[in-house]
Amino acid sequence: MGSFLLRLRKEYPVAEIFLMTYEKNHDVVSTWDFIDDIVIYHPEKDIFRKWAFVSILRKVDFDIVFDMQNDQTTRFLSRLIKKKALYKLESSTERHLIEDYFDILKNISIEPDVSSFNYRFPDGFCYRIGKVRPPLLVIAPFSEEGMFEWGIDRYLYIAGRFNEATGGDVAIVGKKEDKERSRPFFVYDFIYNLPGDADLIQNLWVVKNCTIFLGGSSEFTQAASGFGIPVIAIYDKKDLIKHYPVSDNARIFQGENKELQTGKEISGIDEENVIEAIVDLLVENK
């Protein structure tokens, strides 16, 4: 069973929902994650036998329910609590799912705020919940195959140079399917962790609200371009741009790496050239 994505119609105090869910029904609730007006619920137990969970949902004002893994659960809950459902068709690809997420994210209003709410769960891990400031630069180094197209060291070098020069926060986001890198990790001052299936939504939130985006051939690069973020795109195969098109004003670096292996150098692409492109975009978008 996956996580449930609930789009809130109005903002609820974080502490109020924690008290309502955790203290009164501690055997039902695992985690609630908050990203602006989106709530993601990670159940530990079989909710079909935990009717208290349904009563909780009836008390919270939201308009969409979506189980990220199971349409049957989505259909059951949406009918039971009479809420709109967002279905994941069995034939849908990840790209179609991301397009569904875009439809939800498009209407989210972000007001950057560095405040946060910390809650320690029984497992001892302290989740950081709340709004945080978006990063100045987002780097998505993974290709569609889930590999480091250009070598992670190069991306980290660029992140370090950028942070030293601007003092700006740098976020590095990953693909949620890859369990080794399922939790996005961030460098320098920007730290914002969410557990489990929240990763993809969180990544898109971060991408949507950054200033400059640097990425490989993946949906994140295409998403950033779709969100209107200035994009620097690195394609390790020239034909990949057909599959992951970006806007006309994107800075595009195309190499030819026929062997998609971690850390392989892509001919014709240099870190200094990429850094120069980032600086140019920053100047243009001041």
Kinemage of the C-alpha trace (Angstrom):
@kinemage 1
@onewidth
@group {chain A} dominant
@subgroup {mainchain}
@vectorlist {calphas} color= white
{ca met a 1} P 0.000 0.000 0.000
{ca gly a 2} L 1.360 3.380 -0.972
{ca ser a 3} L 1.105 6.827 0.499
{ca phe a 4} L -1.912 9.048 0.202
{ca leu a 5} L -1.672 12.478 -1.309
{ca leu a 6} L -4.302 14.873 -0.028
{ca arg a 7} L -4.616 18.380 -1.432
{ca leu a 8} L -5.842 20.638 1.349
{ca arg a 9} L -8.406 23.314 0.557
{ca lys a 10} L -7.246 25.411 3.471
{ca glu a 11} L -4.194 25.377 5.655
{ca tyr a 12} L -4.299 23.461 8.927
{ca pro a 13} L -1.923 23.963 11.841
{ca val a 14} L 0.666 21.214 11.637
{ca ala a 15} L 0.530 20.476 15.351
{ca glu a 16} L -3.255 20.139 15.264
{ca ile a 17} L -3.146 17.390 12.651
{ca phe a 18} L -0.382 15.566 14.489
{ca leu a 19} L -2.387 15.588 17.690
{ca met a 20} L -5.556 14.553 15.917
{ca thr a 21} L -3.894 11.656 14.134
{ca tyr a 22} L -0.992 10.436 16.212
{ca glu a 23} L -2.118 10.775 19.819
{ca lys a 24} L -5.683 9.582 19.293
{ca asn a 25} L -4.889 6.859 16.770
{ca his a 26} L -1.244 5.975 17.287
{ca asp a 27} L -1.754 2.455 15.958
{ca val a 28} L -2.981 3.803 12.641
{ca val a 29} L -0.790 6.706 11.717
{ca ser a 30} L 2.815 6.387 10.629
{ca thr a 31} L 3.716 9.757 9.166
{ca trp a 32} L 2.147 12.904 7.799
{ca asp a 33} L 4.275 15.091 5.526
{ca phe a 34} L 3.443 18.681 4.672
{ca ile a 35} L 4.527 20.464 1.521
{ca asp a 36} L 2.689 23.765 1.395
{ca asp a 37} L -0.974 22.726 1.057
{ca ile a 38} L -0.263 19.092 0.176
{ca val a 39} L -0.400 16.405 2.851
{ca ile a 40} L 1.074 12.966 2.268
{ca tyr a 41} L 0.102 10.131 4.581
{ca his a 42} L 2.211 6.984 5.046
{ca pro a 43} L 0.125 4.234 6.692
{ca glu a 44} L 1.797 1.405 8.567
{ca lys a 45} L -1.257 -0.771 8.996
{ca asp a 46} L -4.013 -2.133 6.791
{ca ile a 47} L -6.392 0.818 6.748
{ca phe a 48} L -9.343 -1.302 5.689
{ca arg a 49} L -9.359 -2.660 9.253
{ca lys a 50} L -8.674 0.727 10.820
{ca trp a 51} L -11.839 2.699 10.477
{ca ala a 52} L -10.465 5.394 12.744
{ca phe a 53} L -8.335 6.466 9.795
{ca val a 54} L -11.443 7.063 7.698
{ca ser a 55} L -12.966 9.166 10.459
{ca ile a 56} L -9.773 11.246 10.481
{ca leu a 57} L -10.034 11.849 6.747
{ca arg a 58} L -13.618 13.025 7.152
{ca lys a 59} L -12.473 15.682 9.608
{ca val a 60} L -9.703 17.080 7.408
{ca asp a 61} L -10.724 19.482 4.662
{ca phe a 62} L -9.165 18.276 1.403
{ca asp a 63} L -10.319 17.667 -2.132
{ca ile a 64} L -8.127 14.932 -3.664
{ca val a 65} L -7.183 11.459 -2.506
{ca phe a 66} L -4.549 9.434 -4.357
{ca asp a 67} L -2.843 6.190 -3.425
{ca met a 68} L 0.512 6.293 -5.205
{ca gln a 69} L 0.551 2.539 -5.730
{ca asn a 70} L -2.983 1.211 -5.792
{ca asp a 71} L -6.007 2.479 -7.759
{ca gln a 72} L -8.299 0.117 -5.828
{ca thr a 73} L -7.477 1.853 -2.576
{ca thr a 74} L -7.955 5.262 -4.204
{ca arg a 75} L -11.368 4.236 -5.522
{ca phe a 76} L -12.412 2.754 -2.169
{ca leu a 77} L -11.436 5.812 -0.157
{ca ser a 78} L -12.776 8.392 -2.594
{ca arg a 79} L -16.197 6.720 -2.614
{ca leu a 80} L -16.214 6.137 1.111
{ca ile a 81} L -15.391 9.706 2.076
{ca lys a 82} L -16.869 11.296 -1.068
{ca lys a 83} L -13.732 13.032 -2.295
{ca lys a 84} L -12.312 13.481 -5.775
{ca ala a 85} L -9.888 10.725 -6.794
{ca leu a 86} L -6.698 10.978 -8.825
{ca tyr a 87} L -6.159 7.588 -10.435
{ca lys a 88} L -2.920 5.885 -11.416
{ca leu a 89} L -3.889 3.691 -14.352
{ca glu a 90} L -2.075 0.387 -14.558
{ca ser a 91} L -0.832 1.270 -18.035
{ca ser a 92} L 0.474 4.656 -16.948
{ca thr a 93} L 4.172 5.316 -17.160
{ca glu a 94} L 6.057 7.361 -14.616
{ca arg a 95} L 5.908 10.283 -17.020
{ca his a 96} L 2.119 10.213 -16.996
{ca leu a 97} L 2.163 10.151 -13.219
{ca ile a 98} L 4.446 13.154 -13.120
{ca glu a 99} L 2.086 14.994 -15.462
{ca asp a 100} L -0.664 14.299 -12.923
{ca tyr a 101} L 1.539 15.755 -10.191
{ca phe a 102} L 2.174 18.822 -12.360
{ca asp a 103} L -1.549 19.481 -12.564
{ca ile a 104} L -1.670 19.545 -8.778
{ca leu a 105} L 1.518 21.532 -8.311
{ca lys a 106} L 0.619 24.219 -10.854
{ca asn a 107} L -1.889 25.799 -8.515
{ca ile a 108} L 0.256 25.777 -5.397
{ca ser a 109} L 1.219 29.174 -4.084
{ca ile a 110} L 4.610 29.157 -2.390
{ca glu a 111} L 5.596 31.780 0.150
{ca pro a 112} L 9.159 30.958 1.211
{ca asp a 113} L 9.525 30.661 4.962
{ca val a 114} L 12.441 29.236 6.910
{ca ser a 115} L 10.286 28.230 9.877
{ca ser a 116} L 9.870 24.532 10.556
{ca phe a 117} L 8.089 22.166 12.891
{ca asn a 118} L 9.970 19.193 14.311
{ca tyr a 119} L 8.259 16.091 15.647
{ca arg a 120} L 10.018 13.024 17.014
{ca phe a 121} L 8.323 9.758 16.140
{ca pro a 122} L 8.667 6.493 18.083
{ca asp a 123} L 11.309 5.280 15.635
{ca gly a 124} L 13.548 8.029 16.973
{ca phe a 125} L 13.870 9.908 13.698
{ca cys a 126} L 13.035 13.580 13.853
{ca tyr a 127} L 11.289 14.706 10.676
{ca arg a 128} L 11.569 18.326 9.697
{ca ile a 129} L 8.132 19.532 8.726
{ca gly a 130} L 7.199 22.942 7.392
{ca lys a 131} L 8.020 25.503 4.756
{ca val a 132} L 11.623 26.236 3.919
{ca arg a 133} L 13.305 28.638 1.543
{ca pro a 134} L 13.722 27.291 -1.983
{ca pro a 135} L 17.315 26.822 -3.173
{ca leu a 136} L 19.027 29.124 -5.626
{ca leu a 137} L 20.330 26.184 -7.683
{ca val a 138} L 18.857 22.691 -8.092
{ca ile a 139} L 20.978 19.901 -9.576
{ca ala a 140} L 19.403 16.650 -10.815
{ca pro a 141} L 22.380 14.491 -11.836
{ca phe a 142} L 20.525 11.294 -12.682
{ca ser a 143} L 19.638 10.088 -16.154
{ca glu a 144} L 16.481 8.236 -17.120
{ca glu a 145} L 18.382 5.017 -16.427
{ca gly a 146} L 18.987 6.238 -12.878
{ca met a 147} L 22.725 6.639 -13.343
{ca phe a 148} L 25.080 9.518 -12.804
{ca glu a 149} L 25.341 10.597 -16.420
{ca trp a 150} L 28.209 12.939 -15.994
{ca gly a 151} L 29.815 11.800 -12.764
{ca ile a 152} L 28.609 12.999 -9.363
{ca asp a 153} L 31.989 14.556 -8.556
{ca arg a 154} L 31.542 17.043 -11.377
{ca tyr a 155} L 28.118 18.070 -10.102
{ca leu a 156} L 29.389 18.430 -6.537
{ca tyr a 157} L 32.310 20.509 -7.802
{ca ile a 158} L 29.870 22.855 -9.525
{ca ala a 159} L 27.690 22.966 -6.401
{ca gly a 160} L 30.680 23.912 -4.262
{ca arg a 161} L 31.921 26.590 -6.646
{ca phe a 162} L 28.420 28.030 -6.930
{ca asn a 163} L 27.892 28.111 -3.167
{ca glu a 164} L 31.256 29.751 -2.545
{ca ala a 165} L 30.647 32.415 -5.170
{ca thr a 166} L 27.033 33.283 -4.348
{ca gly a 167} L 26.372 31.984 -0.844
{ca gly a 168} L 23.194 30.500 -2.339
{ca asp a 169} L 21.652 27.202 -1.278
{ca val a 170} L 22.154 24.219 -3.587
{ca ala a 171} L 19.805 21.217 -3.631
{ca ile a 172} L 20.595 17.887 -5.271
{ca val a 173} L 17.512 15.812 -6.028
{ca gly a 174} L 17.225 12.154 -6.976
{ca lys a 175} L 14.817 9.609 -8.415
{ca lys a 176} L 12.560 7.906 -5.909
{ca glu a 177} L 12.684 4.469 -7.590
{ca asp a 178} L 16.368 4.060 -6.865
{ca lys a 179} L 16.440 2.837 -3.276
{ca glu a 180} L 20.111 3.654 -2.904
{ca arg a 181} L 19.310 7.288 -3.589
{ca ser a 182} L 15.624 7.331 -2.657
{ca arg a 183} L 15.952 10.127 -0.108
{ca pro a 184} L 16.987 13.374 -1.759
{ca phe a 185} L 20.182 14.737 -0.291
{ca phe a 186} L 21.187 18.354 -0.119
{ca val a 187} L 24.497 20.111 0.209
{ca tyr a 188} L 25.465 23.149 2.238
{ca asp a 189} L 22.730 25.139 3.975
{ca phe a 190} L 19.611 23.688 2.406
{ca ile a 191} L 18.321 20.656 4.318
{ca tyr a 192} L 14.780 19.339 3.967
{ca asn a 193} L 14.088 15.613 4.325
{ca leu a 194} L 10.801 13.803 3.903
{ca pro a 195} L 10.366 10.046 4.265
{ca gly a 196} L 9.094 7.429 1.866
{ca asp a 197} L 6.932 8.185 -1.156
{ca ala a 198} L 7.024 11.910 -0.444
{ca asp a 199} L 10.327 12.100 -2.303
{ca leu a 200} L 8.957 12.658 -5.803
{ca ile a 201} L 6.502 15.342 -4.700
{ca gln a 202} L 9.159 17.036 -2.625
{ca asn a 203} L 11.626 16.975 -5.503
{ca leu a 204} L 9.107 18.594 -7.812
{ca trp a 205} L 8.314 21.234 -5.190
{ca val a 206} L 12.007 22.053 -4.911
{ca val a 207} L 12.423 22.154 -8.701
{ca lys a 208} L 9.353 24.351 -9.154
{ca asn a 209} L 10.668 26.969 -6.756
{ca cys a 210} L 14.378 27.155 -7.527
{ca thr a 211} L 16.080 29.961 -9.439
{ca ile a 212} L 18.339 27.938 -11.766
{ca phe a 213} L 18.109 24.242 -12.698
{ca leu a 214} L 20.957 22.001 -13.879
{ca gly a 215} L 20.057 18.468 -14.901
{ca gly a 216} L 20.586 15.429 -17.088
{ca ser a 217} L 18.156 13.599 -19.359
{ca ser a 218} L 15.264 12.973 -16.975
{ca glu a 219} L 11.734 14.096 -16.220
{ca phe a 220} L 13.109 16.622 -13.740
{ca thr a 221} L 14.868 18.544 -16.522
{ca gln a 222} L 11.709 18.513 -18.590
{ca ala a 223} L 9.656 19.524 -15.541
{ca ala a 224} L 11.895 22.476 -14.702
{ca ser a 225} L 11.565 23.720 -18.252
{ca gly a 226} L 7.799 23.268 -18.073
{ca phe a 227} L 7.692 25.271 -14.853
{ca gly a 228} L 9.488 28.121 -16.598
{ca ile a 229} L 12.721 27.723 -14.614
{ca pro a 230} L 15.935 28.713 -16.458
{ca val a 231} L 17.438 25.337 -17.411
{ca ile a 232} L 20.901 24.023 -18.190
{ca ala a 233} L 20.460 20.559 -19.714
{ca ile a 234} L 23.210 17.971 -20.111
{ca tyr a 235} L 22.442 15.140 -22.543
{ca asp a 236} L 24.931 12.311 -22.783
{ca lys a 237} L 23.367 11.142 -26.041
{ca lys a 238} L 22.361 13.633 -28.691
{ca asp a 239} L 19.033 11.983 -29.465
{ca leu a 240} L 17.822 12.152 -25.854
{ca ile a 241} L 16.637 15.710 -26.350
{ca lys a 242} L 13.826 14.249 -28.479
{ca his a 243} L 12.577 12.324 -25.456
{ca tyr a 244} L 13.129 15.092 -22.906
{ca pro a 245} L 12.496 18.350 -24.761
{ca val a 246} L 13.224 21.651 -23.048
{ca ser a 247} L 12.282 25.248 -23.818
{ca asp a 248} L 14.032 27.167 -26.568
{ca asn a 249} L 15.871 29.402 -24.118
{ca ala a 250} L 17.480 26.482 -22.231
{ca arg a 251} L 21.270 26.164 -22.308
{ca ile a 252} L 21.941 22.734 -23.829
{ca phe a 253} L 25.133 20.675 -23.614
{ca gln a 254} L 25.108 17.559 -25.792
{ca gly a 255} L 27.834 14.953 -25.658
{ca glu a 256} L 28.161 11.432 -26.926
{ca asn a 257} L 28.642 8.801 -24.268
{ca lys a 258} L 27.689 5.483 -25.853
{ca glu a 259} L 28.436 3.536 -22.689
{ca leu a 260} L 26.081 4.715 -19.976
{ca gln a 261} L 28.250 3.956 -16.994
{ca thr a 262} L 28.663 5.826 -13.752
{ca gly a 263} L 31.266 8.557 -13.954
{ca lys a 264} L 32.021 8.207 -17.662
{ca glu a 265} L 33.151 11.493 -19.128
{ca ile a 266} L 30.896 12.998 -21.770
{ca ser a 267} L 33.022 14.383 -24.565
{ca gly a 268} L 32.653 18.069 -25.298
{ca ile a 269} L 31.251 19.078 -21.915
{ca asp a 270} L 33.415 20.891 -19.399
{ca glu a 271} L 32.600 21.911 -15.802
{ca glu a 272} L 33.868 25.442 -16.345
{ca asn a 273} L 31.603 25.883 -19.364
{ca val a 274} L 28.639 24.751 -17.288
{ca ile a 275} L 29.543 27.122 -14.446
{ca glu a 276} L 29.803 29.963 -16.950
{ca ala a 277} L 26.327 29.115 -18.239
{ca ile a 278} L 24.946 29.162 -14.676
{ca val a 279} L 26.458 32.599 -14.044
{ca asp a 280} L 25.004 33.907 -17.305
{ca leu a 281} L 21.541 32.680 -16.348
{ca leu a 282} L 21.796 34.237 -12.897
{ca val a 283} L 22.706 37.605 -14.395
{ca glu a 284} L 19.878 37.374 -16.914
{ca asn a 285} L 17.311 36.441 -14.262
{ca lys a 286} L 18.154 38.927 -11.525
